[in-house]
């Protein structure tokens, strides 16, 4: 076996001592056997400790401070956690906002969604697609300005 580096320490199948104990503990937390844990790691998978799913290691941020070289939480879970924290939302509140699935303005689904909030009060309104959320921002969240834009479009709609 080659020299163990800081990034590959937990991929070495011939572990002994403290490493073996750490690997057994990780396999137990993942709900699998040590052999299955090693096999998944050898295939380049990591287990997210937030959503508890096995995912390719490129879905995890690099983290040189950790012995495995990657963050323990996948990028999607970390992003959701960061968004919830930024807007002061509980997991339940955030999940209920996401449950709509489609943008309430344009009704598109399957596109990147963002939390829409009132910039004056900070209150969260809904989850919108990126395009609609940006459009509200471009109109400075001013309903009168938006009405004038609608009137302009209707006046100049010759199609």
WOBELBEL-V975692 format. One record per run of one state. SS is the DSSP state (H for helix, E for strand, - for the rest). FROM is the first residue (numbers start at 1). TO is the last residue. If there is no record, write none. Layout:
((SS:FROM:TO) (SS:FROM:TO))
//
This chain:
((-:1:8) (H:9:11) (-:12:16) (H:17:30) (-:31:33) (H:34:42) (-:43:44) (E:45:47) (-:48:53) (E:54:56) (H:57:59) (E:60:62) (-:63:69) (E:70:74) (H:75:87) (-:88:90) (H:91:98) (-:99:101) (E:102:102) (-:103:108) (E:109:109) (-:110:112) (E:113:117) (-:118:123) (E:124:129) (H:130:138) (-:139:142) (H:143:155) (-:156:159))
//
